[in-house]
Amino acid sequence: MPSVRPLHRTMFTTPVVSSLLRGIAVLFLRLKGWKTRGTMPPGVKKCVMIAAPHTSNWDLPYTLMVALALRINIYWMGKDTIFSPPFGGLMKWLGGIPVDRSKSNDLVAASAQQLRDADSLILIVPPEGTRAKVTYWKTGFYWIAHGAGVPIMLGYLDFAKKEGGFDRMFWPTGDIDKDMVEIKQFYAGVTGCKPQNFNAAE
């Protein structure tokens, strides 16, 4: 089973630097006219957060700034190629966890185990798995949450409304067909940076 070790130090957990970056993020978003939304429910320390729509390279910096503004410490999964030298260390410091999609491994089970073992962990997983238009959502995020017994947080970036954050928790029941209908209904009204690359109904 692959080992997922997301609890390395990141910009969210680096003393002094995190406060400085939070101030910069808040100022940048305010100047750009963006609003943030979301408050982590009391007692919830672990969850899988959907990152959708994922349609542009701009999604990552905006996600990081929104997370800083909302004071939530996140880790996010990304394809391993973006962690190549010389920027691999930086991407991990930004909260990244490299994922090798070319290898057949039990990443879902390993990620679920990491969530069960952690005292606190917000793991962001983009359901599309790519910035390009997809014809279906990958379901790894769902089975990670279900296997770990944690909720799914509906995170989003709406570039039309200039709003980012998370809306509510969704507890997976195991009936993925039924649950995905409800989850996708929320994203039907969200506009990505490149709307042509996203269709929540698919």
FIDREN-60764 format. One record per residue: x, y, z of N, C-alpha, C, O in turn. Coordinates in steps of 0.001 Angstrom, whole numbers, padded with zeros to 6 digits, always signed. Layout:
N
XYZXYZXYZXYZ ...
END
This chain:
202
+000848-001194+000000+000000+000000+000000+000881+001240+000000+001838+001301+000773 +000593+002232-000840+001418+003425-000865+001263+004227+000404+000208+004198+001039 +002280+004925+000769+002244+005750+001968+001995+007196+001595+002726+007771+000790 +000969+007780+002175+000664+009183+001938+001026+009941+003201+000447+009690+004258 +001973+010862+003110+002459+011577+004279+002281+013079+004086+003235+013789+003770 +001038+013563+004280+000772+014960+003987+001128+015935+005097+001049+017146+004894 +001516+015439+006260+001674+016334+007400+003061+016954+007507+003567+017174+008607 +003669+017231+006367+004912+017983+006383+004588+019460+006616+003449+019894+006444 +005607+020218+007010+005382+021645+007263+005052+022365+005960+005677+022124+004927 +004078+023235+006024+003661+024001+004850+003632+025476+005208+003921+025861+006341 +003281+026293+004228+003184+027737+004481+002083+028042+005493+002105+029085+006146 +001110+027120+005622+000018+027330+006565+000451+027092+008008-000184+027586+008940 +001536+026332+008191+001967+025970+009537+003343+026534+009889+003908+026199+010930 +003876+027387+009024+005163+028012+009298+004944+029290+010097+004317+030223+009596 +005448+029353+011329+005227+030539+012162+005687+031827+011484+006644+031825+010710 +005014+032896+011776+005298+034249+011280+004991+034352+009783+004234+035224+009357 +005581+033461+008998+005356+033500+007555+003879+033326+007222+003361+034010+006339 +003196+032420+007917+001783+032176+007643+000954+033425+007892+000036+033722+007128 +001267+034157+008951+000528+035389+009251+000778+036450+008187-000139+037166+007786 +002030+036549+007732+002371+037510+006692+001650+037168+005386+001075+038042+004738 +001687+035899+005011+001025+035480+003783-000482+035644+003874-001133+035960+002878 -001037+035434+005045-002477+035614+005223-002862+037071+004974-003873+037350+004330 -002065+037982+005479-002343+039397+005256-002261+039765+003781-003084+040531+003280 -001265+039216+003085-001106+039481+001654-002294+038908+000874-002813+039553-000037 -002721+037687+001240-003847+037046+000557-005125+037838+000731-005863+038050-000231 -005393+038275+001946-006601+039058+002214-006593+040348+001415-007611+040727+000838 -005452+041026+001377-005338+042273+000634-005521+042046-000863-006236+042801-001523 -004876+041006-001404-004983+040713-002830-006426+040419-003220-006923+040960-004208 -007100+039570-002458-008474+039218-002777-009389+040435-002698-010302+040594-003509 -009135+041281-001725-009961+042482-001575-009762+043424-002760-010726+043995-003270 -008522+043584-003195-008240+044453-004335-008845+043906-005626-009227+044671-006511 -008929+042591-005727-009505+041949-006910-011026+041841-006834-011667+041379-007778 -011600+042269-005711-013053+042234-005566-013619+040886-005164-014816+040639-005314 -012747+040000-004644-013202+038672-004255-013722+038649-002822-013252+039387-001956 -014708+037780-002596-015239+037528-001263-014944+036080-000884-014878+035205-001747 -014770+035837+000396-014568+034479+000887-015765+034071+001731-016414+034901+002367 -016036+032789+001720-017212+032291+002420-016899+030941+003041-016280+030085+002410 -017331+030758+004280-017175+029455+004907-016594+029528+006297-015664+030291+006557 -017145+028737+007183-016636+028588+008537-016651+027108+008872-017688+026453+008767 -015518+026587+009268-015452+025171+009602-016330+024892+010820-016161+025536+011855 -017263+023947+010718-018149+023643+011844-017350+023245+013088-016313+022591+012975 -017822+023631+014253-017127+023278+015494-016951+021764+015616-017876+020997+015348 -015776+021353+016015-015512+019946+016230-015051+019182+015001-014608+018039+015113 -015151+019802+013826-014723+019124+012602-013255+019461+012342-012923+020602+012022 -012394+018481+012479-010963+018677+012272-010442+017925+011054-009322+018163+010603 -011263+017011+010519-010827+016214+009380-011930+016146+008338-013101+015966+008673 -011553+016290+007076-012528+016163+005996-011796+016054+004673-010607+016359+004576 -012520+015618+003661-012061+015700+002283-012795+016884+001664-014023+016954+001717 -012050+017807+001082-012675+018972+000466-012590+018871-001050-011507+018700-001611 -013736+018977-001706-013754+019005-003162-013179+020334-003628-013484+021380-003056 -012353+020296-004658-011854+021522-005295-012440+021570-006697-011945+020907-007608 -013487+022348-006865-014157+022412-008164-014753+023804-008358-015080+024480-007383 -014894+024230-009600-014389+023590-010817-012864+023758-010934-012303+024761-010494 -012221+022774-011524-010773+022847-011763-010562+023002-013262-010548+022017-014000 -010398+024239-013705-010370+024508-015146-009163+025309-015606-008983+025516-016806 -008321+025769-014662-007242+026673-015038-006088+026586-014047-006261+026141-012912 -004909+027016-014490-003755+027105-013588-003982+028123-012483-003309+028076-011453 -004923+029045-012680-005214+030050-011663-005925+029449-010450-005969+030069-009388 -006480+028248-010604-007231+027658-009503-006375+027463-008255-006825+027732-007141 -005144+026995-008441-004288+026733-007283-003958+027998-006493-004180+028016-005283 -003433+029070-007127-003133+030252-006319-004359+030850-005637-004269+031323-004504 -005498+030831-006315-006708+031361-005674-007159+030467-004523-007610+030958-003488 -007036+029162-004705-007393+028243-003624-006522+028480-002402-007017+028503-001275 -005229+028655-002622-004310+028892-001511-004629+030208-000802-004605+030280+000426 -004926+031242-001581-005236+032541-000968-006551+032501-000199-006655+033077+000884 -007547+031829-000747-008823+031703-000039-008638+030918+001253-009205+031275+002286 -007843+029846+001198-007585+029060+002406-006875+029891+003463-007203+029816+004647 -005902+030683+003033-005209+031571+003977-006180+032567+004591-006173+032785+005802 -007015+033170+003752-007966+034170+004241-008953+033570+005236-009357+034231+006192 -009339+032315+005008-010304+031657+005890-009645+030957+007075-010325+030372+007918 -008312+031023+007131-007553+030447+008237-007749+028936+008354-007908+028407+009454 -007738+028251+007218-007787+026794+007245-006488+026244+006657-005996+026739+005643 -005945+025223+007302-004692+024604+006867-005007+023429+005948-005542+022414+006394 -004686+023563+004697-005059+022548+003722-003841+021807+003158-002719+022314+003167 -004098+020611+002676-003156+019849+001862-003911+019464+000596-005107+019175+000645 -003220+019460-000528-003903+019178-001786-003112+018172-002613-001882+018150-002576 -003833+017345-003356-003223+016340-004211-002971+016909-005600-003828+017594-006159 -001799+016627-006156-001471+017081-007499-000630+016043-008223+000051+015238-007588 -000674+016060-009547+000114+015081-010298+001600+015284-010027+002067+016413-009882 +002329+014187-009962+003715+014224-009510+004632+015053-010400+005691+015491-009951 +004244+015274-011649+005123+016015-012566+005332+017465-012127+006366+018053-012444 +004388+018043-011417+004556+019438-010987+005459+019542-009763+005765+020641-009301 +005886+018384-009238+006783+018378-008079+008223+018088-008480+009075+017832-007630 +008487+018129-009788+009847+017885-010262+010749+019061-009905+010256+020176-009733 +012066+018840-009790+013008+019932-009528+012920+020977-010637+012642+020619-011781 +013146+022251-010340+013616+022748-009041+012503+023214-008108+012785+023792-007059 +011230+022973-008474+010129+023544-007708+009415+022543-006807+008422+022887-006166 +009913+021303-006752+009248+020288-005954+009101+020655-004490+008034+020481-003900 +010173+021161-003907+010125+021551-002498+009140+022671-002245+008439+022676-001233 +009086+023627-003173+008148+024742-003038+006711+024251-003098+005873+024681-002305 +006419+023352-004035+005056+022855-004179+004614+022103-002928+003453+022196-002531 +005516+021365-002310+005177+020674-001067+004958+021679+000061+004076+021501+000901 +005770+022738+000070+005609+023769+001097+004279+024490+000932+003719+025000+001902 +003779+024531-000281+002465+025129-000542+001325+024186-000155+000153+024539-000290 +001666+022993+000323+000663+022043+000788+000430+020876-000138-000489+020086+000078 +001254+020751-001177+001041+019722-002179+001484+018333-001767+002448+018166-001020 +000765+017340-002266+001102+015934-002087+001191+015326-003484+000178+015253-004180 +002379+014887-003914+002505+014337-005266+001808+012995-005426+001901+012124-004560 +001109+012841-006546+000396+011607-006853+000862+011103-008218+000774+011825-009211 +001355+009872-008269+001802+009265-009514+000634+008513-010140+000284+007416-009703 +000032+009114-011169-001141+008494-011780-000782+007334-012698-001658+006563-013091 +000503+007199-013045+000895+006140-013974+000982+004783-013302+001010+003754-013977 +001025+004772-011981+001167+003522-011248-000178+003083-010683-000959+003888-010175 -000413+001811-010786-001637+001256-010218-001393+001001-008739-000663+000080-008371 -002000+001814-007901-001804+001614-006474-003088+001938-005716-004040+002480-006278 -003093+001599-004448-004291+001781-003650-004233+003128-002937-004221+003194-001708 -004196+004193-003722-004071+005532-003167-005286+005903-002320-005153+006581-001301 -006469+005458-002742-007681+005760-001992-007588+005184-000577-007856+005882+000401 -007211+003926-000475-007109+003288+000841-006032+003940+001693-006224+004132+002894 -004897+004283+001084-003804+004916+001831-004215+006297+002326-003900+006675+003454 -004911+007044+001490-005352+008384+001877-006393+008307+002990-006375+009110+003923 -007295+007339+002886-008301+007157+003924-007640+006800+005255-008050+007283+006310 -006609+005945+005192-005892+005564+006415-005195+006775+007022-005191+006938+008242 -004601+007635+006176-003928+008822+006683-004911+009733+007405-004590+010305+008446 -006113+009864+006845-007135+010683+007488-007555+010080+008828-007745+010798+009810 -007696+008771+008858-008074+008127+010126-007001+008329+011183-007315+008521+012358 -005737+008289+010777-004630+008388+011727-004359+009814+012193-003846+010022+013293 -004699+010792+011365-004362+012189+011670-005284+012774+012734-006459+012417+012816 -004744+013667+013540-005563+014396+014503-006360+015494+013812-007486+015808+014196 -005744+016069+012781-006396+017153+012046-005874+017137+010616-004662+017131+010398 -006777+017130+009641-006345+017086+008247-007485+017479+007309-008543+016849+007300 -007256+018518+006530-008186+018904+005465-007486+018581+004153-006513+019238+003781 -007982+017569+003455-007361+017090+002233-008195+017505+001029-009346+017092+000890 -007608+018325+000160-008311+018788-001032-008032+017849-002196-006882+017529-002496 -009107+017413-002846-009000+016516-003996-009877+017063-005122-011092+017159-004950 -009293+017426-006277-010109+017888-007404-010795+016701-008080-010106+015790-008539 -012121+016679-008157-012807+015519-008732-012557+015322-010216-012649+014201-010716 -012238+016408-010934-011974+016249-012366-010606+015642-012622-010416+014953-013625 -009647+015885-011731-008310+015334-011873-007453+016013-012923-006297+015633-013107 -007988+017007-013617-007256+017703-014678-007933+019040-014948-009110+019228-014640 -007162+019979-015539-007744+021276-015889-008560+021203-017169-009427+022046-017403 -008286+020186-018012-008991+020052-019279-010419+019566-019034-010737+019032-017971 -011266+019761-020035-012647+019315-019911-012697+017799-019794-012021+017085-020534 -013500+017320-018863-013655+015887-018667-015111+015497-018866-016009+016331-018744 -015336+014244-019167-016696+013781-019394-017298+013124-018155-018474+012758-018152 -016498+012976-017110-017012+012421-015870-016085+012825-014727-014918+013155-014938 -016630+012791-013520-015825+013085-012339-015193+011796-011828-015828+010741-011812 -013932+011898-011409-013302+010776-010722-013924+010673-009329-014298+011686-008738 -014033+009474-008815-014751+009277-007552-013825+009015-006367-014286+008666-005280 -012514+009184-006580-011575+008934-005496-011871+009744-004255-011788+009222-003144 -012219+011020-004421-012492+011889-003271-013627+011315-002427-013603+011385-001198 -014615+010748-003105-015785+010202-002409-015394+008986-001571-015766+008880-000402 -014633+008065-002185-014301+006833-001472-013237+007057-000404-013171+006301+000565 -012398+008090-000566-011470+008448+000504-012252+008879+001742-011984+008413+002849 -013220+009770+001543-014030+010257+002658-014847+009134+003281-014919+009013+004504 -015455+008320+002441-016286+007213+002942-015436+006218+003724-015843+005748+004787 -014252+005896+003196-013382+004937+003867-012836+005456+005179-012598+004687+006110 -012635+006776+005254-012088+007377+006471-013166+007725+007484-012866+008007+008644 -014428+007704+007047-015509+008082+007942-015528+009566+008248-015868+009979+009356 -015156+010372+007249-015143+011825+007427-016077+012471+006400-016411+011850+005391 -016496+013705+006650-017387+014369+005700-016653+014898+004480-015431+015044+004478 -017428+015181+003448-016935+015858+002258-017357+017318+002364-018538+017619+002531 -016388+018219+002266-016692+019652+002300-016779+020149+000855-015891+019877+000047 -017835+020866+000536-018042+021344-000825-017319+022677-001010-017874+023745-000750 -016071+022590-001463-015273+023783-001709-015414+024228-003155-015660+023411-004043 -015259+025524-003389-015486+026030-004741-014760+027341-004984-014398+028055-004049 -014555+027639-006248-014097+028942-006719-015062+029376-007815-015148+028728-008857 -015773+030446-007591-016720+030963-008591-016137+032249-009166-016185+033304-008533 -015588+032148-010368-014920+033298-010975-015913+034328-011499-015544+035487-011691 -017158+033940-011735-018161+034900-012178-018596+035798-011012-018736+037011-011167 -018803+035187-009860-019212+035934-008674-018026+036480-007893-018193+037273-006966 -016813+036046-008280-015606+036391-007538-015770+036004-006069-015642+036830-005164 -016050+034755-005874-016289+034227-004531-015659+032853-004398-015742+032036-005315 -015039+032598-003275-014428+031302-003044-014548+030879-001601-014651+031716-000704 -014534+029582-001378-014617+029071-000021-015232+027692-000007-014950+026862-000872 -016074+027455+000977-016765+026173+001052-018162+026410+001597-018398+027313+002400 -019083+025567+001134-020496+025807+001422-021007+025005+002618-021546+025571+003569 -020835+023703+002561-021377+022857+003632-020708+021494+003609-019953+021162+002695 -021006+020716+004640-020500+019353+004726-021511+018395+004117-022724+018594+004192 -020968+017354+003513-021824+016296+002972-021265+014962+003466-020103+014639+003222 -022081+014212+004144-021632+012919+004653-021961+011825+003634-023138+011598+003352 -020959+011142+003075-021220+010091+002089-021947+008915+002731-021588+008465+003818 -022970+008428+002042-023785+007341+002581-023324+005973+002086-023711+004946+002645 -022486+005955+001026-022116+004701+000391-022902+004463-000884-022499+003659-001724 -024036+005166-001036-024811+005119-002273-024282+006227-003179-024827+007330-003212 -023216+005920-003911-022509+006963-004644-023356+007585-005750-023248+008786-006000 -024186+006804-006408-025006+007361-007482-025949+008439-006945-026074+009514-007533 -026593+008150-005850-027514+009104-005234-026754+010310-004693-027164+011453-004898 -025659+010056-004009-024900+011149-003389-024292+012082-004430-024278+013298-004237 -023793+011528-005527-023163+012366-006549-024169+013295-007209-023810+014406-007601 -025400+012874-007338-026432+013753-007890-026580+014993-007018-026648+016113-007525 -026630+014789-005713-026794+015907-004790-025565+016804-004776-025687+018029-004745 -024391+016203-004798-023156+016986-004796-023055+017842-006055-022732+019028-005984 -023332+017234-007201-023200+017956-008467-024250+019051-008621-024027+020022-009344 -025384+018905-007955-026403+019952-008009-025858+021266-007469-026174+022340-007981 -025039+021169-006434-024446+022379-005862-023535+023061-006869-023565+024285-006997 -022721+022286-007589-021741+022865-008505-022337+023310-009835-021653+023942-010639 -023600+022988-010073-024234+023384-011331-024283+024903-011484-024309+025411-012605 -024297+025623-010378-024379+027077-010442-023053+027781-010238-023024+028998-010054 -021940+027029-010267-020618+027603-010029-019876+027749-011359-019857+026824-012171 -019270+028912-011571-018580+029203-012831-017071+029173-012625-016537+029937-011821 -016389+028300-013343-014947+028212-013259-014259+029310-014047-014907+030092-014743 -012935+029362-013930-012157+030353-014652-012336+030183-016155-012418+031166-016892 -012395+028932-016609-012654+028614-018009-013922+027752-018055-013835+026524-018049 -015093+028387-018102-016368+027666-017989-016546+026553-019004-017240+025573-018732 -015922+026690-020187-016073+025659-021218-015471+024327-020810-015771+023297-021414 -014613+024340-019775-013958+023115-019321-014683+022434-018164-014169+021477-017585 -015862+022919-017832-016560+022363-016655-018033+022176-016936-018704+023072-017447 -018529+020993-016593-019947+020712-016711-020325+019807-015557-020046+018608-015575 -020961+020389-014553-021282+019633-013352-022316+018540-013608-022484+017634-012792 -022997+018628-014727-024037+017631-015004-023429+016344-015543-024110+015319-015585 -022172+016370-015955-021556+015184-016555-021000+014251-015503-020447+013203-015837 
END
